[in-house]
Amino acid sequence: MTNTIVKRTTLIVRDIKKSTRWYQEVLGMSVYYDDQVTLGGKGMAAGKKGDVTHLIILKCDDPVIGMIGLLQWIDPIWPAPEEIPDKVSYGQPTFVVDTDDIKYIHEKALELNSVIHSEPHEWSVRGATGDMIDFLGMSFFDPDGHFFEINQRLN
């Protein structure tokens, strides 16, 4: 058996400046890494050897886990699909985020014109120990159509 930790999820974005602002203002993340990366042709299952990308890694409070990378092709520019998803489908992740201030996140998401799927609402789920857990939750999409479920624990 191995000891593994998922440290980061990297998302391909259309406009790295716009996306970075969204993650900083809506989720309160801060920049951990910001640099250009030239692809070697083996690690990433996109683009090709020699492509130049811009990678920004953002972090929350934990210094190791929960990071989100934003990756944009800059040479050559990689054209994005015209439509931004507003529904979740196969192959698309759902990010689940814990917060202590869902009202603030909701206000920031609205200010930055996020596509809101559900406004803040109360809901409950049976936890792993069998106890019911009550939340105030909401869900929305980032500027590139990545889906986020945000929860504030009530009990």
Secondary structure, DSSP 8 states (H G I E B T S, - for coil): -------EEEEE-S-HHHHHHHHHHHH--EEEEEEEEE--SSS-SSS-TT-EEEEEEEE-SSSSSSEEEEEEEEES-----SS---S--TT--EEEEE-S-HHHHHHHHHHTT-EEEEEEEEEEEE-TTS-EEEEEEEEEE-TT--EEEEEEE--
